[in-house]
Amino acid sequence: MAKTDLDRLLALLPSLTPKEKVEATKALKALSQFDRESPDSTADVDEDLVLEAIYDVLTRRGAEFTSPGMYYKSRSFPSFRAKIPALMRYVRQAAQTRQQQRYLLSIGINSLYNYLFAKNIPINYASILRTIDLVPAMVNRAFPGYAESGLLGMIVRAKETNGHTYRA
């Protein structure tokens, strides 16, 4: 929200009726579950990208999931958060744009889903959060040698130029 929009919104607050203030409070509480300390930081944007990819794969696969806002309350979230920088370094080596990164994450999370399923591990958002650091290994398993040779980047760029949509 632009600073001027925020200023206008804040200027309107004193003129609200008590009922309107209750409504505004409820709306802000609902929105606040998605906000964290610094919503514009790279780490938060990366977390959101990975969480959205997890949500998409679990939704498509029909696995147990919860709303993305609830991921932040999971006991698995702190360890998940610590794994994101290494995961995103791997993803950025092959994918430059956010669309390419999301595509590569979807491939990796879908492969992780298949791996957990084959190992008879219950699949839900918590198990994916706990094992998210396996995504690079799952991508390497699906495309052996591609990352080391630079071909993995060609795959994600080709997907973007061809306009195909990856479906888990």
N, C-alpha and C positions, 0 to 999 in steps of 0.2 A: 504494500500500500504506500502510495506517495505521501510525503510528509504533509502536503497540503490537505490531502484526504483525511489523514489522521487528525490534523488540527480541526477540521470542520466537524468530524465525528465527536471529538472531545468537547467542542463548543456546544454541541447539542445535548450533552448529558444532563446539565442542570435543568433543562426544560422538560425532561421526561417525567411522566407520571409515575407513581410507585409501581403500578402494574407493568408499565413499559420497562422500568428499571429491572424488574424481576425477569421479564422476557429477555432483555439484553444480557443479563447475567447468565441465564441459562444458555444462550447462544454462545457467549464467550467461553463458558466452561466446556461446551461441546467442541468448540474450535481448538481450545488449548490442549486437548489430548494429542493433537498432531504437532504442536509446537514444542521446541526445546530451547535451550539457552541461546544458541546462535543459529537460527534457521538458514542463514546464508553461507555458513562455513562449508568447505569442501567435504569434510567428514560427514556432516549431516546430509548433504546432497547425495553422497555415495551410499550412505546407509539407506536413504529413501529409495534409491535406485535398486539396490539389492532386495530390500523388503518388497517393493512392487513386483520384482521378478519372481520372488518366492510366492507371493500371493497369486500371481497369474498362473504359475505352474500348478500350485495346489488346487486352485479353482478349476482349471482345465482337467486335471487328473481326478477330480472328485474326492480329494483327500480332506481330512479334517483341517479346518483353518478357522481363524478368527479375523476380525477386522485388523487392518494394519496398525491402527492406533493402539491395539492391545498388545502388539509385539513388544512395545517399550516397557510393559509391566511384567513381562516374562522373566523368570529366574535365569533363563538362558541368554537374555539380552546383553548383560555386561561382557560375557565371554565372546558373544557374537560381535559386539562393537569393537573389541580388541583385534578381531580377525579381519576386519574390513580393509584396513590399509594394505596389507599384503595381498589380499584378493584383488583389490582394485589396481595395484601395481601390475599384477599378472594380466588383468583384463585390458589395461591401457596399452600394454605392449602390442596387442593385436588390434585393438579397436580404439579409434580416435573420437568418434562422435558418440553422443549419448545413445542414439538409436543402435549403433553397432555394439556398444557396451551392453545394452539391454539384451540384444540378440544373443551375444556370447554368454551372458549370465543365464539366459533361459536355456540354452543348450546345456550348460554345466549343471544347472539345478535339475533339469529334467533327467540328465544322466545320473545325478546323485539320487534322485527319486528311484530310478530303476535299480541302482546299486543297493540302496537300503531295502527295497522290496525283495531283491534276490537274497539278501541276508536275513530276511524275516524280522527286520527291525520295524516297529510300528512307525508309520509315517504321519507326522503332523508338523505343525509349524515349529514346535520346540525341538524336534529331532533334526529338522533342517537347519535351524539356528545353531544347534550344537555342532553340526558337521559341515558347516558352510566352508570351512577351510579345505575341504576335500574337492571343491569345485575345480580347481586347476588340474588335479589328478584325474578327475572324471572327464574333463575336456581332452586331456592328453590321452586318456584311454579311448575316447571316441575318435580322436584324430591323432594317432600316434606319430610323433615326429614333426607334426605340422608347426607347433609353436617354435621349436628350435630352428626350423628351416625358414621361418617367416611366412609360411603358407597359410597359417591360421588367419592372419590379417587379410589375406586375399579372399578367404571364404566370407568373412563378415562384410568386407567391402563389396563383394559381388552380390551378396544378399541385398544390400542397400541400393545398389545401382539397378538390380533387376526388379526391385519392388516387391519381392516375395515377403510374406509375413510368416515368421516362424511360429508354429503351433506345437505346444508340448504334447 
